[in-house]
Amino acid sequence: QEIAKSDYRTYLEEAGEKIGADSIHEEIMLQGLVIGCGKMGLTERRKYLDEFVPKIGNWAVCDSCVTSYKFMRKDPDHWFDYLETYRSSSEEFQLRFMIVAMMSHFVDEGHIDEILKICDGLHHDGYYAKMGAIQVCYIKFPEKTRRLLENDHMDDFTHNKAIQKIRESYRVSREEKEELAKLKR
């Protein structure tokens, strides 16, 4: 926050040049967090995200940064469209970036159908792309998410893991958990 309040542009410009995907975890994390904290416009933030997202190489950097991106809620149409640009990525953590951002900031009436469609159509072998947390959808929209789980196109591992994660939630009743267990493949 100190960097974001002072001269974040100089920091991010230098980070864009010096910090690569092979840099240490904390350097990459700091770059992502400064992007979230800096007071900047849509175009500028998008530029910095375009430089940052390909550097994400683990779930900790992805999730820690993305969940702090409250700015996405201020211009939801713009940022949802931006996230969808990663839909066809073959990179595991770019897909996770998209899914975690959607789960963190867009599970609402206006986006739930598209998010479920994206989750159903996501096919990647990477564990962290598959574990994008569909349980958030179930907590907020149980009927719609259950309909997806009854007829989804996810591979068996992803399907079963999604059900497992939902069943582990304290916000799901015992009866719902028993019914969901019947959907396991």
Helices and strands as residue ranges (DSSP letters): H 2-5, H 8-18, H 25-37, H 42-52, G 53-55, H 59-66, G 70-73, H 76-84, H 92-105, H 112-121, H 127-130, H 135-140, H 142-151, H 156-167, H 174-181
